[in-house]
Amino acid sequence: MQLWQQQQTEAAFMAQVTDYARLRGWEWMHIAPGLNERGRYRTPVSGPLGSGWPDLIMVRGSDLIAVELKSEKGSITALQRRVLSTLEQALVEVHVWRPSDWDRILERLA
């Protein structure tokens, strides 16, 4: 693994993944948190799948994938695991990608 991959932030990694996805014809959606009145970042969601929703939903043709992006040291929360499992049970292809997975990402999005 390259040093830049070890130090890459999730935001930079997301930009790298979505730029490549766009080049390969994928459409995608990311729900970004907003700043609330207390100056804290929150994502306004409701429902049991809201907390833990994957970073990206990606679609190309008949392919639909849900992707949670993590830095090399980032960990998956229990809520994220539950949502990914729920989506997988509904036959959605799910992935947890880190910068060190770049070769696999290139292959999947090709």
QUIHUWO-V738267 format. One record per backbone hydrogen bond with DSSP energy under -1.0 kcal/mol. NH is the residue of the N-H (numbers start at 1). CO is the residue of the C=O. If there is no record, write none. Layout:
nh:co
NH:CO
NH:CO
This chain:
nh:co
6:2
7:3
13:9
14:10
15:11
16:12
17:13
18:14
19:15
20:16
21:17
22:18
23:19
24:20
25:22
26:21
27:59
29:57
34:42
36:40
39:36
42:34
50:47
53:50
56:67
57:29
58:65
59:27
60:63
63:60
65:58
66:93
67:56
68:95
70:97
81:77
82:78
83:79
84:80
85:81
86:82
87:83
88:84
89:85
90:86
91:88
92:87
93:64
95:66
97:68
101:98
102:99
105:101
106:102
107:103
108:104
109:105
